[in-house]
Amino acid sequence: MHITILTFDGFNELDSLIAFGILNRANHNWRVSIASPTPRVTSMNGVVIEAQASISEAVKADVVLLGSGMQTREIVNDASLMDQLKLDPNKQLLGAQCSGTLILAKLDLLDAVPACTDLTSKPWVQEAGIEVLNQPFFANGNLATAGGCLASSYLACWVIARLEGIQAAKNAMHYFAPVGEKDEFVERMQRHVTPYLNQGNPPNIHG
């Protein structure tokens, strides 16, 4: 099982790395990779990280999450880069965080499906013809979107729930939630994620 988190220059550390941390601990047999178009990328706050997978590897992964960042509008206008993002929700689980939703929209993968994003990215996603919901998480079949940095935990838990069941997602959230608030955090995640778990056909991915 290969899960990739597409991460570009100007990336938001919370969007990419919270999901990365949760998913890495969920199942040690999974390969979870930060995937970038260059060997290194620099975050919006100057943090430099090395890519663990290339874009060509990422688009073949079982699960692909698209992080957000300050340069997303430049990314969607880069035809050579966008042409490499050949993603297929019939074969993959696809998720996007905040301005990553704009990338899904520009790839015509949302296809008039409503979506979540952050407040800054909202007008850009709306301009792309997508209805933006006032909620932190939404999924339609094998496509999911999240809005707001900390909603990345819901996106990660949706992936876990789709692959291993809601109990595995509850266990993951319980581990990461603050002491004294664990039950509250688990209940909130379950409330947001569970309604979207039994939709459509599962992706044709391997174990």
BELCOR-V973898 format. One record per residue. N is the residue number from 0. RES is the residue in one letter. PSI is psi in whole degrees, 0 to 359 (999 if undefined). NEAR is the number of other C-alpha atoms within 10 Angstrom. D_FIRST is the distance of its C-alpha to the first C-alpha in Angstrom with 1 decimal. Layout:
N;RES;PSI;NEAR;D_FIRST, N;RES;PSI;NEAR;D_FIRST
//
This chain:
0;M;121;14;0.0, 1;H;124;18;3.8, 2;I;126;26;6.6, 3;T;146;28;10.0, 4;I;107;27;13.4, 5;L;124;26;16.2, 6;T;123;31;19.1, 7;F;168;27;22.5, 8;D;141;22;25.9, 9;G;14;19;27.6, 10;F;154;25;24.5, 11;N;118;23;24.9, 12;E;319;19;23.6, 13;L;318;17;23.2, 14;D;317;30;21.1, 15;S;316;24;18.5, 16;L;335;17;18.7, 17;I;311;18;19.0, 18;A;319;24;15.7, 19;F;314;21;14.3, 20;G;315;14;16.0, 21;I;313;21;15.3, 22;L;325;23;11.5, 23;N;324;16;11.6, 24;R;343;14;13.8, 25;A;321;19;12.3, 26;N;113;15;9.8, 27;H;352;9;10.4, 28;N;350;11;7.6, 29;W;147;14;5.2, 30;R;117;13;6.1, 31;V;122;25;8.4, 32;S;141;23;11.0, 33;I;122;23;14.4, 34;A;133;28;15.0, 35;S;158;24;18.7, 36;P;348;18;21.2, 37;T;161;14;23.0, 38;P;330;12;22.4, 39;R;148;15;23.7, 40;V;151;20;24.3, 41;T;131;17;26.9, 42;S;173;17;26.7, 43;M;341;16;29.5, 44;N;14;10;31.0, 45;G;9;12;30.8, 46;V;127;12;27.8, 47;V;127;13;26.3, 48;I;156;15;22.7, 49;E;138;13;21.0, 50;A;144;20;18.1, 51;Q;350;16;15.0, 52;A;151;19;13.9, 53;S;170;17;16.3, 54;I;320;21;16.7, 55;S;325;14;16.2, 56;E;320;14;12.7, 57;A;317;27;12.0, 58;V;350;20;13.3, 59;K;0;18;11.0, 60;A;161;25;7.8, 61;D;325;21;6.3, 62;V;133;25;8.2, 63;V;120;27;11.3, 64;L;139;31;13.9, 65;L;114;25;17.3, 66;G;176;29;19.5, 67;S;177;30;23.2, 68;G;181;24;26.1, 69;M;345;16;29.6, 70;Q;19;14;29.1, 71;T;322;21;27.2, 72;R;327;15;30.4, 73;E;323;9;30.7, 74;I;313;17;27.1, 75;V;344;19;27.7, 76;N;2;12;30.9, 77;D;94;11;29.4, 78;A;322;10;29.1, 79;S;324;10;27.7, 80;L;314;12;24.7, 81;M;327;14;24.2, 82;D;337;10;24.4, 83;Q;343;13;21.2, 84;L;68;17;19.2, 85;K;95;12;18.6, 86;L;151;19;16.3, 87;D;107;17;16.2, 88;P;349;19;15.8, 89;N;340;16;16.1, 90;K;349;17;12.7, 91;Q;155;22;11.0, 92;L;129;26;11.5, 93;L;133;28;14.0, 94;G;153;27;15.9, 95;A;146;28;18.8, 96;Q;126;32;20.9, 97;C;242;30;24.7, 98;S;348;32;25.7, 99;G;334;29;22.2, 100;T;326;33;23.4, 101;L;323;31;26.0, 102;I;315;26;23.6, 103;L;320;23;22.1, 104;A;315;22;25.7, 105;K;339;16;26.8, 106;L;3;16;24.1, 107;D;32;11;25.6, 108;L;338;16;22.5, 109;L;328;21;24.2, 110;D;55;12;27.0, 111;A;9;12;29.5, 112;V;134;15;27.1, 113;P;160;16;28.2, 114;A;167;31;26.1, 115;C;149;31;26.2, 116;T;177;31;26.9, 117;D;169;24;29.0, 118;L;324;14;32.8, 119;T;319;11;33.1, 120;S;346;22;30.8, 121;K;309;23;32.2, 122;P;328;15;35.0, 123;W;319;17;32.8, 124;V;321;25;30.4, 125;Q;321;15;33.5, 126;E;334;11;35.1, 127;A;3;15;32.1, 128;G;16;16;33.1, 129;I;133;21;30.7, 130;E;126;15;32.0, 131;V;126;20;30.9, 132;L;149;16;30.8, 133;N;65;14;32.3, 134;Q;162;15;29.5, 135;P;340;22;26.5, 136;F;142;25;23.7, 137;F;142;25;23.4, 138;A;148;23;20.9, 139;N;107;16;21.7, 140;G;238;17;19.3, 141;N;15;23;16.0, 142;L;132;23;17.7, 143;A;148;25;18.5, 144;T;150;29;20.9, 145;A;148;30;22.4, 146;G;128;30;25.7, 147;G;135;19;26.9, 148;C;312;20;25.2, 149;L;350;15;24.7, 150;A;353;26;23.2, 151;S;334;28;20.0, 152;S;324;25;19.5, 153;Y;320;25;19.7, 154;L;315;30;17.1, 155;A;318;23;14.6, 156;C;328;28;15.8, 157;W;316;28;15.5, 158;V;313;27;11.8, 159;I;315;22;11.7, 160;A;321;20;14.3, 161;R;327;20;12.8, 162;L;326;18;9.7, 163;E;2;13;11.8, 164;G;159;15;15.3, 165;I;330;19;18.0, 166;Q;321;12;19.0, 167;A;322;17;15.8, 168;A;320;28;16.6, 169;K;320;20;20.2, 170;N;319;14;19.5, 171;A;313;22;17.6, 172;M;322;25;20.5, 173;H;321;19;23.0, 174;Y;317;15;21.9, 175;F;340;15;22.2, 176;A;152;14;25.3, 177;P;144;12;28.7, 178;V;137;9;30.7, 179;G;350;8;33.2, 180;E;12;10;31.3, 181;K;313;16;28.1, 182;D;320;15;29.1, 183;E;317;13;30.2, 184;F;318;17;26.9, 185;V;316;19;24.9, 186;E;319;14;27.3, 187;R;315;13;27.2, 188;M;314;22;23.5, 189;Q;321;20;23.6, 190;R;323;11;26.5, 191;H;326;18;24.8, 192;V;319;23;21.4, 193;T;321;15;22.3, 194;P;344;11;24.4, 195;Y;15;19;21.6, 196;L;338;18;19.2, 197;N;57;11;20.8, 198;Q;135;11;21.3, 199;G;195;11;20.9, 200;N;145;9;18.4, 201;P;153;17;14.7, 202;P;153;19;12.6, 203;N;72;11;12.0, 204;I;160;15;8.2, 205;H;167;10;6.6, 206;G;999;8;5.4
//
